[in-house]
Amino acid sequence: MNDTKEFFGGDITDDNIRWVLLCTDAVHHLKTLKLTNCLGVVGTGLQPLIGSTVLESVDLSLVGANKSPTIDPVPPISAEIVVPILESIIDAEGNKLVNVTLPKKWRIEKSDILTNFLRKFDRVLGSRNIKCSGYNCDKICEAGRTRMGGSLVCCDTVANVHKYGLITFACSSCERKFCTECRDDNLYHFCEVCEKYFCEWCAEMNWCDGENCNTGRTCRKCAPNALTSW
């Protein structure tokens, strides 16, 4: 939405987003949506996307690539407004939505409406027969037991609370997708800055194991000055 921001000559509003989506007939044509830097939107502007069967990826984090999803002050984007729109999409027959990146605000709040959506989305993804990208693997991506948790989308509000709301079976960079058996071996790199998973082909990680260091494991694009690479 950066180009759109320049077009409107100021901060993007819900009315701006609605206008763009309607003028471009986005419900029938838009495959990828990123609300980068749209810090003032509540979400009503996304209503033209209700029932879309072509949308594949939605990034509602409001931040750019390799940026921390933590925003101060907390943005007004509302789960109560946006989640029903997302649910209308995954309820539509033949929909193609595979990737949803949520605002950090929602992942902290863990509202019932979001948890219910994540559980439904997990079931929808598991029924898609998405082919695994693992080497010589012909299995499909579905829920099962892994070190990362059993679901394709983390909707666990207790055991994996820090990963709640994250897509756990697809690389955030190349979007390769992995079945239960291949996930632990191929998709175990998690950046603690941008809070995303990366596969072994895309991950360039820094690792600091100093006793007094809080750097943790980060991708080099997010934290190029981390102390020790591995």
Secondary structure in CASP SS format (residue, H / E / C, confidence):
PFRMAT SS
TARGET T0000
AUTHOR 0000-0000-0000
METHOD secondary structure of the structure
MODEL  1
M C 1.00
N H 1.00
D H 1.00
T H 1.00
K H 1.00
E H 1.00
F H 1.00
F H 1.00
G C 1.00
G C 1.00
D C 1.00
I C 1.00
T C 1.00
D H 1.00
D H 1.00
N H 1.00
I H 1.00
R H 1.00
W H 1.00
V H 1.00
L H 1.00
L H 1.00
C H 1.00
T C 1.00
D C 1.00
A H 1.00
V H 1.00
H H 1.00
H H 1.00
L C 1.00
K C 1.00
T E 1.00
L E 1.00
K E 1.00
L C 1.00
T C 1.00
N C 1.00
C C 1.00
L C 1.00
G C 1.00
V C 1.00
V C 1.00
G C 1.00
T H 1.00
G H 1.00
L H 1.00
Q H 1.00
P H 1.00
L H 1.00
I C 1.00
G C 1.00
S C 1.00
T C 1.00
V C 1.00
L C 1.00
E C 1.00
S E 1.00
V E 1.00
D E 1.00
L C 1.00
S C 1.00
L C 1.00
V C 1.00
G C 1.00
A C 1.00
N C 1.00
K C 1.00
S C 1.00
P C 1.00
T C 1.00
I C 1.00
D C 1.00
P C 1.00
V C 1.00
P C 1.00
P C 1.00
I C 1.00
S C 1.00
A H 1.00
E H 1.00
I H 1.00
V H 1.00
V H 1.00
P H 1.00
I H 1.00
L H 1.00
E H 1.00
S H 1.00
I H 1.00
I H 1.00
D H 1.00
A C 1.00
E C 1.00
G C 1.00
N C 1.00
K C 1.00
L C 1.00
V C 1.00
N E 1.00
V E 1.00
T E 1.00
L C 1.00
P C 1.00
K H 1.00
K H 1.00
W H 1.00
R H 1.00
I H 1.00
E H 1.00
K C 1.00
S C 1.00
D H 1.00
I H 1.00
L H 1.00
T H 1.00
N H 1.00
F H 1.00
L H 1.00
R H 1.00
K H 1.00
F H 1.00
D H 1.00
R H 1.00
V H 1.00
L H 1.00
G H 1.00
S C 1.00
R C 1.00
N C 1.00
I C 1.00
K E 1.00
C C 1.00
S C 1.00
G C 1.00
Y C 1.00
N C 1.00
C C 1.00
D C 1.00
K C 1.00
I E 1.00
C C 1.00
E C 1.00
A C 1.00
G C 1.00
R C 1.00
T C 1.00
R C 1.00
M C 1.00
G C 1.00
G C 1.00
S C 1.00
L C 1.00
V E 1.00
C C 1.00
C C 1.00
D C 1.00
T C 1.00
V C 1.00
A C 1.00
N C 1.00
V H 1.00
H H 1.00
K H 1.00
Y C 1.00
G C 1.00
L C 1.00
I E 1.00
T C 1.00
F C 1.00
A E 1.00
C C 1.00
S C 1.00
S C 1.00
C C 1.00
E C 1.00
R C 1.00
K E 1.00
F C 1.00
C C 1.00
T H 1.00
E H 1.00
C H 1.00
R H 1.00
D H 1.00
D H 1.00
N H 1.00
L C 1.00
Y C 1.00
H E 1.00
F E 1.00
C E 1.00
E C 1.00
V C 1.00
C C 1.00
E C 1.00
K E 1.00
Y E 1.00
F E 1.00
C C 1.00
E C 1.00
W C 1.00
C C 1.00
A C 1.00
E C 1.00
M E 1.00
N E 1.00
W E 1.00
C C 1.00
D C 1.00
G C 1.00
E C 1.00
N C 1.00
C C 1.00
N C 1.00
T C 1.00
G C 1.00
R E 1.00
T E 1.00
C E 1.00
R C 1.00
K C 1.00
C C 1.00
A C 1.00
P C 1.00
N C 1.00
A C 1.00
L C 1.00
T C 1.00
S E 1.00
W C 1.00
END
